Amino acid sequence: MISYEPLWRTMEKRGATTYTLQVKGGISSSTIRRMKAGESVSTNTLDAICKILKCDLDDIISYREDE
């Protein structure tokens, strides 16, 4: 399963909020809600987040085997 836990840590380190993602990257509130629930998002969304936060993909997602 994909985890967005690294995203929340990266955002905290950079002083970013979900509002930052919405305003600077056009990430919708429904997409943010899906990430908080651990649901899938598009690769375009992941690309936009990497650009906004100036980070790599592994700074926003990680893979964990289903428990």
Steps between C-alpha positions, in 0.01 A plus 500: 500500500616855433548721805500879491664527842822634343295782341371626833854494647643680196228763514570561868875536437435752224232692687239409238132435563224341300403855409845536340430194285162636398613853415847440352428171329131497432459181704131461579366456850352165395847379392647607833216319676578184298868519599409543867284188467787308336320473165660521158572822310627557148864517402429854376406591858818344636701690238333829597571441870867426428524829308324699774712358781818471288551141606528147366225243479633307800454819705124476451410131472625165620394142438395266778382145455138448596470377854 
